[in-house]
Amino acid sequence: MKLITAIIKPFKLEDVREALSAAGFEGITVTEVKGFGRQRGHTELYRGAEYVVDFLPKVKLEIAVSTEQLDSAIDAIINAANTGKIGDGKIFVTNLERAIRIRTGETGVEAL
């Protein structure tokens, strides 16, 4: 099993959710976060004064998948979140040791 953590632009969330749903993925956890990568934030103008926005709003998605489903989930996220512009985000994949469904006690892939 794998845990996919994707950091994307907030306005792409609905597109990514729909793409994952169409690919057969049912569960997703979404967290609103702030951060920056290579773009290092940007400068904005507010009431005539410039100020630097260091941390940009992002959305963090977490999806637990079986190893066999990994490439399908990654492809769905990339295709839906890509704008071709800086700051589109990142995808991280980590090993998932155990998954347990609290209600039924199911473990492993059955718990996903």
GUZA-998415 format. One record per residue: residue number from 0; residue in three letters; chain; x, y, z of N, C-alpha, C, CB in turn. Coordinates in Angstrom, 2 decimals, m for minus. Glycine has a CB too. Layout:
N
+------+-------+------+---------+---------+---------+---------+----------+---------+---------+---------+---------+---------+----------+---------+
! finu ! sevex ! migu !  n_east ! n_north !    n_up ! ca_east ! ca_north !   ca_up !  c_east ! c_north !    c_up ! cb_east ! cb_north !   cb_up !
+------+-------+------+---------+---------+---------+---------+----------+---------+---------+---------+---------+---------+----------+---------+
!  NUM !   ALA !    A !       X !       Y !       Z !       X !        Y !       Z !       X !       Y !       Z !       X !        Y !       Z !
...
+------+-------+------+---------+---------+---------+---------+----------+---------+---------+---------+---------+---------+----------+---------+
***
This chain:
112
+------+-------+------+---------+---------+---------+---------+----------+---------+---------+---------+---------+---------+----------+---------+
! finu ! sevex ! migu !  n_east ! n_north !    n_up ! ca_east ! ca_north !   ca_up !  c_east ! c_north !    c_up ! cb_east ! cb_north !   cb_up !
+------+-------+------+---------+---------+---------+---------+----------+---------+---------+---------+---------+---------+----------+---------+
!    0 !   MET !    A !    0.84 !   m1.18 !    0.00 !    0.00 !     0.00 !    0.00 !    0.89 !    1.24 !    0.00 !   m0.96 !     0.00 !    1.21 !
!    1 !   LYS !    A !    0.35 !    2.31 !   m0.56 !    1.08 !     3.56 !   m0.67 !    0.21 !    4.71 !   m0.17 !    1.54 !     3.82 !   m2.13 !
!    2 !   LEU !    A !    0.86 !    5.76 !    0.32 !    0.17 !     6.98 !    0.69 !    0.65 !    8.08 !   m0.24 !    0.42 !     7.36 !    2.18 !
!    3 !   ILE !    A !   m0.28 !    8.65 !   m1.00 !    0.04 !     9.75 !   m1.91 !   m0.30 !   11.04 !   m1.20 !   m0.75 !     9.62 !   m3.27 !
!    4 !   THR !    A !    0.67 !   11.94 !   m1.14 !    0.46 !    13.29 !   m0.61 !    0.70 !   14.24 !   m1.77 !    1.41 !    13.60 !    0.61 !
!    5 !   ALA !    A !   m0.32 !   14.99 !   m2.14 !   m0.21 !    15.93 !   m3.25 !   m0.49 !   17.33 !   m2.75 !   m1.18 !    15.55 !   m4.40 !
!    6 !   ILE !    A !    0.37 !   18.27 !   m3.15 !    0.18 !    19.68 !   m2.84 !   m0.20 !   20.36 !   m4.16 !    1.48 !    20.33 !   m2.19 !
!    7 !   ILE !    A !   m1.39 !   20.96 !   m4.20 !   m1.88 !    21.54 !   m5.45 !   m2.44 !   22.95 !   m5.21 !   m2.97 !    20.64 !   m6.08 !
!    8 !   LYS !    A !   m2.74 !   23.64 !   m6.30 !   m3.38 !    24.95 !   m6.21 !   m4.83 !   24.75 !   m5.78 !   m3.29 !    25.71 !   m7.57 !
!    9 !   PRO !    A !   m5.33 !   25.63 !   m4.90 !   m6.69 !    25.45 !   m4.38 !   m7.78 !   25.39 !   m5.44 !   m7.01 !    26.55 !   m3.44 !
!   10 !   PHE !    A !   m7.68 !   26.17 !   m6.51 !   m8.75 !    26.19 !   m7.50 !   m8.78 !   24.92 !   m8.35 !   m8.60 !    27.40 !   m8.40 !
!   11 !   LYS !    A !   m7.78 !   24.05 !   m8.23 !   m7.76 !    22.79 !   m8.97 !   m8.32 !   21.62 !   m8.15 !   m6.34 !    22.46 !   m9.40 !
!   12 !   LEU !    A !   m8.72 !   21.88 !   m6.91 !   m9.20 !    20.81 !   m6.03 !  m10.38 !   20.06 !   m6.61 !   m9.59 !    21.39 !   m4.69 !
!   13 !   GLU !    A !  m11.38 !   20.77 !   m7.09 !  m12.57 !    20.10 !   m7.62 !  m12.24 !   19.26 !   m8.86 !  m13.66 !    21.13 !   m7.97 !
!   14 !   ASP !    A !  m11.35 !   19.77 !   m9.72 !  m10.94 !    19.00 !  m10.90 !  m10.24 !   17.72 !  m10.50 !  m10.02 !    19.85 !  m11.79 !
!   15 !   VAL !    A !   m9.36 !   17.81 !   m9.50 !   m8.62 !    16.62 !   m9.04 !   m9.58 !   15.63 !   m8.38 !   m7.50 !    17.02 !   m8.05 !
!   16 !   ARG !    A !  m10.51 !   16.13 !   m7.57 !  m11.47 !    15.24 !   m6.92 !  m12.30 !   14.49 !   m7.96 !  m12.39 !    16.04 !   m5.98 !
!   17 !   GLU !    A !  m12.76 !   15.20 !   m8.97 !  m13.55 !    14.56 !  m10.03 !  m12.72 !   13.54 !  m10.80 !  m14.10 !    15.61 !  m11.00 !
!   18 !   ALA !    A !  m11.46 !   13.85 !  m11.08 !  m10.60 !    12.92 !  m11.81 !  m10.33 !   11.66 !  m11.00 !   m9.27 !    13.60 !  m12.17 !
!   19 !   LEU !    A !  m10.10 !   11.82 !   m9.70 !   m9.88 !    10.65 !   m8.84 !  m11.14 !    9.82 !   m8.73 !   m9.41 !    11.09 !   m7.45 !
!   20 !   SER !    A !  m12.28 !   10.47 !   m8.61 !  m13.55 !     9.76 !   m8.53 !  m13.82 !    8.98 !   m9.82 !  m14.71 !    10.75 !   m8.25 !
!   21 !   ALA !    A !  m13.55 !    9.59 !  m10.96 !  m13.75 !     8.93 !  m12.25 !  m12.81 !    7.74 !  m12.42 !  m13.55 !     9.92 !  m13.40 !
!   22 !   ALA !    A !  m11.63 !    7.82 !  m11.78 !  m10.66 !     6.72 !  m11.85 !  m10.95 !    5.63 !  m10.83 !   m9.25 !     7.25 !  m11.65 !
!   23 !   GLY !    A !  m11.99 !    5.82 !  m10.00 !  m12.40 !     4.78 !   m9.07 !  m11.88 !    4.93 !   m7.65 !  m11.99 !     3.49 !   m9.58 !
!   24 !   PHE !    A !  m11.37 !    6.09 !   m7.30 !  m10.86 !     6.30 !   m5.94 !  m11.94 !    6.98 !   m5.11 !   m9.55 !     7.16 !   m5.96 !
!   25 !   GLU !    A !  m12.23 !    6.39 !   m3.95 !  m13.35 !     6.86 !   m3.15 !  m12.94 !    7.76 !   m1.99 !  m14.09 !     5.69 !   m2.62 !
!   26 !   GLY !    A !  m11.82 !    7.51 !   m1.36 !  m11.45 !     8.24 !   m0.16 !  m10.32 !    9.23 !   m0.40 !  m11.05 !     7.28 !    0.91 !
!   27 !   ILE !    A !  m10.47 !   10.42 !    0.16 !   m9.46 !    11.45 !    0.03 !   m9.56 !   12.36 !    1.26 !   m9.63 !    12.27 !   m1.31 !
!   28 !   THR !    A !   m8.42 !   12.79 !    1.76 !   m8.39 !    13.75 !    2.86 !   m7.80 !   15.04 !    2.32 !   m7.56 !    13.20 !    4.07 !
!   29 !   VAL !    A !   m8.46 !   16.17 !    2.62 !   m8.05 !    17.47 !    2.10 !   m7.76 !   18.40 !    3.28 !   m9.13 !    18.08 !    1.18 !
!   30 !   THR !    A !   m6.62 !   19.08 !    3.20 !   m6.23 !    20.06 !    4.22 !   m5.80 !   21.34 !    3.53 !   m5.10 !    19.50 !    5.13 !
!   31 !   GLU !    A !   m6.27 !   22.48 !    4.01 !   m5.81 !    23.76 !    3.50 !   m4.49 !   24.08 !    4.17 !   m6.87 !    24.89 !    3.74 !
!   32 !   VAL !    A !   m3.47 !   24.37 !    3.37 !   m2.14 !    24.65 !    3.90 !   m1.57 !   25.88 !    3.21 !   m1.19 !    23.43 !    3.70 !
!   33 !   LYS !    A !   m0.43 !   26.35 !    3.71 !    0.29 !    27.45 !    3.08 !    1.73 !   27.02 !    2.92 !    0.19 !    28.76 !    3.92 !
!   34 !   GLY !    A !    2.36 !   27.49 !    1.85 !    3.75 !    27.15 !    1.63 !    4.29 !   27.81 !    0.38 !    3.92 !    25.65 !    1.54 !
!   35 !   PHE !    A !    5.53 !   27.48 !    0.07 !    6.14 !    27.98 !   m1.15 !    7.20 !   27.01 !   m1.60 !    6.73 !    29.39 !   m0.95 !
!   36 !   GLY !    A !    7.48 !   27.07 !   m2.89 !    8.53 !    26.26 !   m3.47 !    9.53 !   27.16 !   m4.12 !    7.96 !    25.25 !   m4.48 !
!   37 !   ARG !    A !    9.86 !   26.86 !   m5.34 !   10.85 !    27.66 !   m6.06 !   10.40 !   29.09 !   m6.30 !   11.15 !    27.03 !   m7.38 !
!   38 !   GLN !    A !    9.08 !   29.32 !   m6.38 !    8.61 !    30.66 !   m6.70 !    8.80 !   31.64 !   m5.54 !    7.15 !    30.62 !   m7.09 !
!   39 !   ARG !    A !    9.03 !   31.15 !   m4.34 !    9.32 !    31.98 !   m3.17 !    8.27 !   33.05 !   m2.90 !   10.65 !    32.63 !   m3.35 !
!   40 !   GLY !    A !    7.01 !   32.77 !   m3.17 !    5.96 !    33.75 !   m2.93 !    5.91 !   34.78 !   m4.04 !    6.18 !    34.43 !   m1.59 !
!   41 !   HIS !    A !    5.23 !   35.89 !   m3.78 !    5.11 !    36.94 !   m4.77 !    4.77 !   38.27 !   m4.09 !    4.04 !    36.59 !   m5.82 !
!   42 !   THR !    A !    4.85 !   39.35 !   m4.84 !    4.54 !    40.68 !   m4.32 !    3.14 !   41.08 !   m4.76 !    5.58 !    41.72 !   m4.81 !
!   43 !   GLU !    A !    2.37 !   41.65 !   m3.84 !    1.03 !    42.13 !   m4.14 !    0.92 !   43.60 !   m3.76 !   m0.05 !    41.29 !   m3.41 !
!   44 !   LEU !    A !   m0.09 !   44.25 !   m4.31 !   m0.35 !    45.66 !   m4.03 !   m1.65 !   45.75 !   m3.26 !   m0.40 !    46.50 !   m5.34 !
!   45 !   TYR !    A !   m1.64 !   46.38 !   m2.09 !   m2.84 !    46.55 !   m1.27 !   m2.91 !   47.99 !   m0.79 !   m2.85 !    45.56 !   m0.07 !
!   46 !   ARG !    A !   m3.95 !   48.70 !   m1.20 !   m4.15 !    50.11 !   m0.84 !   m2.91 !   50.95 !   m1.12 !   m4.54 !    50.22 !    0.64 !
!   47 !   GLY !    A !   m2.31 !   50.72 !   m2.28 !   m1.17 !    51.51 !   m2.71 !    0.17 !   51.08 !   m2.14 !   m1.40 !    52.90 !   m2.36 !
!   48 !   ALA !    A !    0.18 !   50.11 !   m1.26 !    1.44 !    49.65 !   m0.66 !    1.76 !   48.25 !   m1.15 !    1.37 !    49.68 !    0.90 !
!   49 !   GLU !    A !    3.01 !   48.02 !   m1.49 !    3.45 !    46.69 !   m1.89 !    3.81 !   45.88 !   m0.65 !    4.66 !    46.78 !   m2.85 !
!   50 !   TYR !    A !    3.49 !   44.62 !   m0.70 !    3.92 !    43.71 !    0.37 !    4.17 !   42.34 !   m0.24 !    2.86 !    43.64 !    1.51 !
!   51 !   VAL !    A !    5.02 !   41.59 !    0.44 !    5.42 !    40.28 !   m0.06 !    4.57 !   39.20 !    0.60 !    6.92 !    40.03 !    0.21 !
!   52 !   VAL !    A !    4.02 !   38.35 !   m0.22 !    3.28 !    37.18 !    0.28 !    4.25 !   36.01 !    0.23 !    1.96 !    36.89 !   m0.58 !
!   53 !   ASP !    A !    4.78 !   35.64 !    1.40 !    5.79 !    34.58 !    1.47 !    5.17 !   33.19 !    1.32 !    6.55 !    34.66 !    2.78 !
!   54 !   PHE !    A !    4.06 !   32.98 !    1.99 !    3.42 !    31.67 !    1.97 !    2.15 !   31.76 !    1.15 !    3.13 !    31.16 !    3.41 !
!   55 !   LEU !    A !    2.08 !   30.93 !    0.12 !    0.93 !    30.94 !   m0.77 !   m0.07 !   29.88 !   m0.33 !    1.37 !    30.70 !   m2.23 !
!   56 !   PRO !    A !   m1.37 !   30.13 !   m0.50 !   m2.37 !    29.13 !   m0.14 !   m2.27 !   27.93 !   m1.09 !   m3.79 !    29.74 !   m0.18 !
!   57 !   LYS !    A !   m2.29 !   26.75 !   m0.51 !   m2.25 !    25.48 !   m1.25 !   m3.26 !   24.54 !   m0.62 !   m0.81 !    24.86 !   m1.24 !
!   58 !   VAL !    A !   m3.47 !   23.41 !   m1.27 !   m4.32 !    22.35 !   m0.73 !   m3.50 !   21.07 !   m0.71 !   m5.62 !    22.17 !   m1.57 !
!   59 !   LYS !    A !   m3.53 !   20.38 !    0.43 !   m2.82 !    19.11 !    0.56 !   m3.84 !   17.98 !    0.52 !   m1.97 !    19.06 !    1.88 !
!   60 !   LEU !    A !   m3.62 !   17.05 !   m0.40 !   m4.47 !    15.87 !   m0.53 !   m3.70 !   14.65 !   m0.04 !   m4.95 !    15.67 !   m2.00 !
!   61 !   GLU !    A !   m4.39 !   13.77 !    0.67 !   m3.80 !    12.51 !    1.08 !   m4.72 !   11.39 !    0.63 !   m3.56 !    12.46 !    2.62 !
!   62 !   ILE !    A !   m4.15 !   10.43 !   m0.11 !   m4.93 !     9.33 !   m0.66 !   m4.16 !    8.04 !   m0.41 !   m5.20 !     9.54 !   m2.18 !
!   63 !   ALA !    A !   m4.79 !    7.09 !    0.26 !   m4.20 !     5.78 !    0.47 !   m4.68 !    4.86 !   m0.65 !   m4.59 !     5.20 !    1.88 !
!   64 !   VAL !    A !   m3.72 !    4.20 !   m1.31 !   m4.06 !     3.34 !   m2.45 !   m3.28 !    2.04 !   m2.36 !   m3.77 !     4.06 !   m3.80 !
!   65 !   SER !    A !   m3.77 !    1.03 !   m3.07 !   m2.99 !    m0.20 !   m3.20 !   m1.83 !    0.08 !   m4.16 !   m3.88 !    m1.41 !   m3.71 !
!   66 !   THR !    A !   m0.80 !   m0.71 !   m4.08 !    0.37 !    m0.51 !   m4.94 !   m0.02 !   m0.61 !   m6.42 !    1.46 !    m1.54 !   m4.62 !
!   67 !   GLU !    A !   m0.98 !   m1.47 !   m6.74 !   m1.42 !    m1.64 !   m8.11 !   m2.14 !   m0.39 !   m8.65 !   m2.33 !    m2.85 !   m8.21 !
!   68 !   GLN !    A !   m2.78 !    0.38 !   m7.77 !   m3.54 !     1.55 !   m8.18 !   m2.69 !    2.82 !   m8.21 !   m4.70 !     1.75 !   m7.24 !
!   69 !   LEU !    A !   m1.45 !    2.75 !   m7.79 !   m0.61 !     3.94 !   m7.61 !   m0.49 !    4.78 !   m8.88 !    0.76 !     3.53 !   m7.15 !
!   70 !   ASP !    A !   m0.09 !    4.17 !   m9.98 !    0.13 !     4.92 !  m11.21 !   m1.15 !    5.57 !  m11.73 !    0.71 !     4.01 !  m12.28 !
!   71 !   SER !    A !   m2.27 !    4.88 !  m11.58 !   m3.55 !     5.41 !  m12.02 !   m3.92 !    6.67 !  m11.22 !   m4.65 !     4.35 !  m11.87 !
!   72 !   ALA !    A !   m3.70 !    6.64 !   m9.92 !   m4.01 !     7.79 !   m9.07 !   m3.09 !    8.97 !   m9.39 !   m3.87 !     7.41 !   m7.58 !
!   73 !   ILE !    A !   m1.81 !    8.70 !   m9.56 !   m0.84 !     9.76 !   m9.88 !   m1.20 !   10.41 !  m11.22 !    0.60 !     9.20 !   m9.92 !
!   74 !   ASP !    A !   m1.51 !    9.60 !  m12.22 !   m1.88 !    10.13 !  m13.54 !   m3.11 !   11.03 !  m13.44 !   m2.14 !     8.99 !  m14.52 !
!   75 !   ALA !    A !   m4.11 !   10.60 !  m12.65 !   m5.34 !    11.39 !  m12.49 !   m5.02 !   12.74 !  m11.86 !   m6.37 !    10.62 !  m11.64 !
!   76 !   ILE !    A !   m4.16 !   12.75 !  m10.84 !   m3.81 !    14.00 !  m10.16 !   m3.04 !   14.92 !  m11.10 !   m2.98 !    13.71 !   m8.89 !
!   77 !   ILE !    A !   m2.05 !   14.38 !  m11.79 !   m1.23 !    15.20 !  m12.68 !   m2.07 !   15.82 !  m13.79 !   m0.10 !    14.37 !  m13.28 !
!   78 !   ASN !    A !   m2.90 !   15.01 !  m14.42 !   m3.72 !    15.51 !  m15.54 !   m4.72 !   16.57 !  m15.09 !   m4.46 !    14.36 !  m16.20 !
!   79 !   ALA !    A !   m5.26 !   16.44 !  m13.88 !   m6.26 !    17.39 !  m13.42 !   m5.66 !   18.64 !  m12.80 !   m7.17 !    16.72 !  m12.42 !
!   80 !   ALA !    A !   m4.48 !   18.54 !  m12.19 !   m3.90 !    19.68 !  m11.46 !   m2.95 !   20.52 !  m12.32 !   m3.15 !    19.18 !  m10.25 !
!   81 !   ASN !    A !   m2.56 !   20.02 !  m13.48 !   m1.56 !    20.72 !  m14.29 !   m2.15 !   21.95 !  m14.97 !   m1.00 !    19.78 !  m15.34 !
!   82 !   THR !    A !   m1.49 !   23.11 !  m14.74 !   m1.85 !    24.34 !  m15.45 !   m0.72 !   24.75 !  m16.38 !   m2.16 !    25.48 !  m14.45 !
!   83 !   GLY !    A !    0.45 !   24.14 !  m16.20 !    1.60 !    24.50 !  m17.01 !    2.35 !   25.71 !  m16.48 !    1.18 !    24.75 !  m18.41 !
!   84 !   LYS !    A !    1.93 !   26.22 !  m15.33 !    2.57 !    27.40 !  m14.75 !    3.28 !   27.03 !  m13.46 !    1.53 !    28.50 !  m14.50 !
!   85 !   ILE !    A !    4.19 !   27.90 !  m13.04 !    4.94 !    27.66 !  m11.82 !    3.98 !   27.56 !  m10.63 !    5.99 !    28.78 !  m11.58 !
!   86 !   GLY !    A !    4.29 !   26.67 !   m9.70 !    3.46 !    26.51 !   m8.51 !    2.36 !   25.50 !   m8.64 !    2.88 !    27.80 !   m8.15 !
!   87 !   ASP !    A !    2.39 !   24.66 !   m9.69 !    1.35 !    23.63 !   m9.85 !    1.35 !   22.64 !   m8.69 !    1.54 !    22.89 !  m11.16 !
!   88 !   GLY !    A !    2.50 !   22.43 !   m8.07 !    2.53 !    21.57 !   m6.90 !    3.48 !   20.41 !   m7.02 !    1.18 !    21.05 !   m6.63 !
!   89 !   LYS !    A !    3.35 !   19.50 !   m6.07 !    4.20 !    18.32 !   m5.99 !    3.37 !   17.12 !   m5.55 !    5.39 !    18.55 !   m5.00 !
!   90 !   ILE !    A !    3.89 !   15.94 !   m5.86 !    3.29 !    14.69 !   m5.40 !    4.38 !   13.89 !   m4.70 !    2.66 !    13.86 !   m6.59 !
!   91 !   PHE !    A !    4.07 !   13.42 !   m3.50 !    5.00 !    12.59 !   m2.74 !    4.34 !   11.24 !   m2.51 !    5.39 !    13.26 !   m1.38 !
!   92 !   VAL !    A !    5.12 !   10.16 !   m2.64 !    4.60 !     8.82 !   m2.44 !    5.43 !    8.16 !   m1.34 !    4.64 !     7.97 !   m3.76 !
!   93 !   THR !    A !    4.74 !    7.65 !   m0.32 !    5.41 !     6.96 !    0.78 !    4.77 !    5.59 !    0.99 !    5.35 !     7.80 !    2.08 !
!   94 !   ASN !    A !    5.53 !    4.69 !    1.58 !    5.01 !     3.38 !    1.91 !    4.02 !    3.50 !    3.07 !    6.14 !     2.40 !    2.26 !
!   95 !   LEU !    A !    2.96 !    2.74 !    3.01 !    1.94 !     2.72 !    4.05 !    2.00 !    1.34 !    4.71 !    0.51 !     3.02 !    3.47 !
!   96 !   GLU !    A !    2.45 !    1.33 !    5.95 !    2.65 !     0.07 !    6.67 !    1.35 !   m0.67 !    6.94 !    3.36 !     0.34 !    7.98 !
!   97 !   ARG !    A !    0.37 !    0.03 !    7.49 !   m0.90 !    m0.60 !    7.87 !   m2.05 !    0.36 !    7.66 !   m0.86 !    m1.07 !    9.33 !
!   98 !   ALA !    A !   m3.19 !   m0.20 !    7.37 !   m4.43 !     0.56 !    7.32 !   m5.49 !   m0.27 !    8.05 !   m4.87 !     0.89 !    5.83 !
!   99 !   ILE !    A !   m6.25 !    0.38 !    8.90 !   m7.26 !    m0.32 !    9.69 !   m8.55 !    0.49 !    9.64 !   m6.79 !    m0.53 !   11.16 !
!  100 !   ARG !    A !   m9.64 !   m0.16 !    9.25 !  m10.95 !     0.50 !    9.28 !  m11.49 !    0.33 !   10.70 !  m11.95 !    m0.11 !    8.20 !
!  101 !   ILE !    A !  m11.71 !    1.42 !   11.39 !  m12.11 !     1.38 !   12.79 !  m13.45 !    0.69 !   12.98 !  m12.17 !     2.78 !   13.36 !
!  102 !   ARG !    A !  m14.41 !    0.99 !   12.14 !  m15.77 !     0.44 !   12.31 !  m15.81 !   m1.08 !   12.24 !  m16.68 !     1.02 !   11.26 !
!  103 !   THR !    A !  m15.11 !   m1.67 !   11.26 !  m15.22 !    m3.11 !   11.03 !  m13.99 !   m3.91 !   11.47 !  m15.46 !    m3.37 !    9.58 !
!  104 !   GLY !    A !  m12.87 !   m3.21 !   11.67 !  m11.64 !    m3.90 !   12.02 !  m10.89 !   m4.46 !   10.81 !  m11.94 !    m5.01 !   12.96 !
!  105 !   GLU !    A !  m11.39 !   m4.18 !    9.60 !  m10.70 !    m4.64 !    8.40 !   m9.31 !   m4.01 !    8.35 !  m11.52 !    m4.28 !    7.13 !
!  106 !   THR !    A !   m8.36 !   m4.78 !    7.79 !   m7.00 !    m4.29 !    7.69 !   m6.49 !   m4.41 !    6.27 !   m6.08 !    m5.05 !    8.65 !
!  107 !   GLY !    A !   m5.38 !   m3.73 !    5.99 !   m4.75 !    m3.80 !    4.69 !   m5.57 !   m3.13 !    3.61 !   m4.51 !    m5.23 !    4.31 !
!  108 !   VAL !    A !   m5.49 !   m3.67 !    2.40 !   m6.17 !    m3.08 !    1.25 !   m7.69 !   m3.07 !    1.46 !   m5.81 !    m3.86 !   m0.04 !
!  109 !   GLU !    A !   m8.23 !   m4.04 !    2.18 !   m9.67 !    m4.07 !    2.42 !  m10.14 !   m2.86 !    3.21 !  m10.06 !    m5.36 !    3.15 !
!  110 !   ALA !    A !   m9.25 !   m2.26 !    4.00 !   m9.61 !    m1.10 !    4.82 !   m9.62 !    0.18 !    4.00 !   m8.64 !    m0.96 !    5.97 !
!  111 !   LEU !    A !   m9.04 !    0.15 !    2.82 !   m9.01 !     1.36 !    2.01 !  m10.35 !    1.59 !    1.38 !   m7.93 !     1.27 !    0.94 !
+------+-------+------+---------+---------+---------+---------+----------+---------+---------+---------+---------+---------+----------+---------+
***
